[in-house]
Amino acid sequence: MTSTHKKSPDSLRSARWFKPDDLRSFGHRSRAMQLGLGPEDWVGKPVIAIINTWSDINPCHTHFKQRVEDVKRGILQAGGMPLELPALSLAEAFVRPSPMLYRNLLAMETEELIRSHPIDGAVLMGGCDKTTPGLVMGALSAGVPFVYLPAGPMLRGNWNGKVLGSGSDAWKYWDERRAGKITEVQWLEVEAGIARTHGTCMTMGTAATMMGIAEALGLTLPGASSIPAADANHTRMSAACGRRIVEMVWEDLTPSRVLTRKSFENAIAVAMAMGCSTNAIIHLVAMSRRAGPACTISLDDFDAASRKVPVIANIRPSGSTYLMEDFYYAGGLPALMHNMSQHLHVDQMTINGKTIGENIASAKVHNDDVIRSLDNPLYKEGALAVLRGNLAPDGAVIKPSACEPRFLKHTGRALVFDSYPEMKLAVDDENLDVTADDILVLRNAGPKGGPGMPEWGMLPIPTKLVKQGVRDMIRLSDSRMSGTSYGACILHAAPESYIGGPLALVKTGDMISVDVPNRSLHLEISDEEFAKRKAQWQPSPPRYERGYGWMFSKHILQANEGCDFDFLETSFGAPVKEPAIY
């Protein structure tokens, strides 16, 4: 990419607000001066929005209060004018019933913040699970140049000299407590030790996955997604984002000039190699549909990649030892991409003006147990598999690398629950009629049924079995699970049960067959019985009768379509025009 400016000061988008010699622009300029700014702050300078998802209740983004100042410093160094615009924080640990309910709201907010203000480019500050796709989806629809600034993972946890990984070890030690092997005092110590610094989950959960995907798409600076939040390199990276976005505005390097379908194929391949979260499928599909029809990917693209791209990132929960801090020290995402470059389109453009190949050319692996070679993978196939059959004609997802091998091909008796409270009560009943070979089924937990498709998919192992030493069994639902979770969990069954999908027709005692190698998920009943049950199915009452939830229920797409709102997708209608200024 040449450094020659393609835009002139008069062609800046912000000039529509500030330059005209009329009463309306007088108002814009006078109110800017009310803010303490002067013409020297905006005349001939790109105006850069910093979309900041900091809040007092988001521990993943605690450091954003400072990092936004670092971004501003970089923008000012490069001759731009920074404007911080707060946006929905979507703290994964606190927002209920699910932050997924509000991902699209963040996308709407981001798009409209950019479109309605005098913005020439944007720095998107996110990291906590839904903020990455929400910010990127909105910015793609807005269409201005943008840089994604990933929050970065927290440092490793610690308890009694043991390394703790967020999420993964929470589930592990909770089962130990349920089995009576950990005391209440010890449990409180685990709570205090598992998350010790600001930053996102330090396992290969949804946050790390989506930050890595943003880099694989070419939307971050090289290596940005792997830097721990507490590392001084993160501060320097933040300032560099500020400098680069100003250059991108002059270069008119919009997302449409960066992203192609090959960019999304790269992101899929990297996700597989990372041992990604199952949530990657929903978010990446949604992001691709925002980028336009030429970029759109589907579940089939993920499954095809999983057949040829092995897992080479030895990070929990697919791995058993290492965390994201170790991944960074081992070389981070550039090193992983270098090791798997034969599966990448290395000629794809990125936001630093160079190709993927140029960015990873000098990358080195410093620990080949953390970042494996292709001939020494952690798991020989990719992280995710897409299953289809009469239980999920539009697809369901499993993470084979994180479950016991014996469940990859299994037939078991269904134990069905219509709600999470019903399931939660039952699994604590030590007289529950259940064995380790059974299949726990949770329904009414999808996009409309949840509502918002909560992370309920890692159903707890019944207490009776936990005390017998059982730590995995097949769980099937139309919900999601945390990327930090593990186990034989089949998720995202589509269409969901709440709207009459096949999962709604399963009865306790039915036999269900799972065949991951052959990508099959089948309810073992006759076609006649299936049709009979379908005819008898009755819809549930609506979850919402007003407000945002009502709008969500009316317009949310299914999991295989990315769970975007139908009216926000690029294909829904003509591009939105620039706001009128009279």
Secondary structure as GFF3:
##gff-version 3
##sequence-region A 1 582
A	DSSP	three_ten_helix	9	11	.	.	.	ID=ss1
A	DSSP	alpha_helix	15	18	.	.	.	ID=ss2
A	DSSP	alpha_helix	23	34	.	.	.	ID=ss3
A	DSSP	alpha_helix	39	42	.	.	.	ID=ss4
A	DSSP	beta_strand	47	52	.	.	.	ID=ss5
A	DSSP	three_ten_helix	59	61	.	.	.	ID=ss6
A	DSSP	alpha_helix	64	77	.	.	.	ID=ss7
A	DSSP	beta_strand	81	86	.	.	.	ID=ss8
A	DSSP	three_ten_helix	99	102	.	.	.	ID=ss9
A	DSSP	alpha_helix	103	116	.	.	.	ID=ss10
A	DSSP	beta_strand	121	126	.	.	.	ID=ss11
A	DSSP	alpha_helix	131	142	.	.	.	ID=ss12
A	DSSP	beta_strand	146	150	.	.	.	ID=ss13
A	DSSP	beta_strand	157	159	.	.	.	ID=ss14
A	DSSP	beta_strand	162	164	.	.	.	ID=ss15
A	DSSP	alpha_helix	168	178	.	.	.	ID=ss16
A	DSSP	alpha_helix	184	193	.	.	.	ID=ss17
A	DSSP	alpha_helix	206	216	.	.	.	ID=ss18
A	DSSP	three_ten_helix	224	226	.	.	.	ID=ss19
A	DSSP	alpha_helix	232	251	.	.	.	ID=ss20
A	DSSP	alpha_helix	255	258	.	.	.	ID=ss21
A	DSSP	alpha_helix	261	274	.	.	.	ID=ss22
A	DSSP	alpha_helix	279	291	.	.	.	ID=ss23
A	DSSP	three_ten_helix	293	295	.	.	.	ID=ss24
A	DSSP	alpha_helix	299	308	.	.	.	ID=ss25
A	DSSP	alpha_helix	324	329	.	.	.	ID=ss26
A	DSSP	alpha_helix	332	339	.	.	.	ID=ss27
A	DSSP	three_ten_helix	341	343	.	.	.	ID=ss28
A	DSSP	alpha_helix	356	360	.	.	.	ID=ss29
A	DSSP	beta_strand	385	387	.	.	.	ID=ss30
A	DSSP	beta_strand	396	398	.	.	.	ID=ss31
A	DSSP	three_ten_helix	400	402	.	.	.	ID=ss32
A	DSSP	three_ten_helix	405	408	.	.	.	ID=ss33
A	DSSP	beta_strand	409	417	.	.	.	ID=ss34
A	DSSP	alpha_helix	420	427	.	.	.	ID=ss35
A	DSSP	beta_strand	439	442	.	.	.	ID=ss36
A	DSSP	alpha_helix	463	466	.	.	.	ID=ss37
A	DSSP	beta_strand	474	477	.	.	.	ID=ss38
A	DSSP	beta_strand	489	490	.	.	.	ID=ss39
A	DSSP	three_ten_helix	497	499	.	.	.	ID=ss40
A	DSSP	three_ten_helix	502	505	.	.	.	ID=ss41
A	DSSP	beta_strand	511	515	.	.	.	ID=ss42
A	DSSP	beta_strand	520	523	.	.	.	ID=ss43
A	DSSP	alpha_helix	527	536	.	.	.	ID=ss44
A	DSSP	alpha_helix	547	555	.	.	.	ID=ss45
A	DSSP	three_ten_helix	559	561	.	.	.	ID=ss46
A	DSSP	three_ten_helix	566	568	.	.	.	ID=ss47
A	DSSP	three_ten_helix	570	572	.	.	.	ID=ss48
###
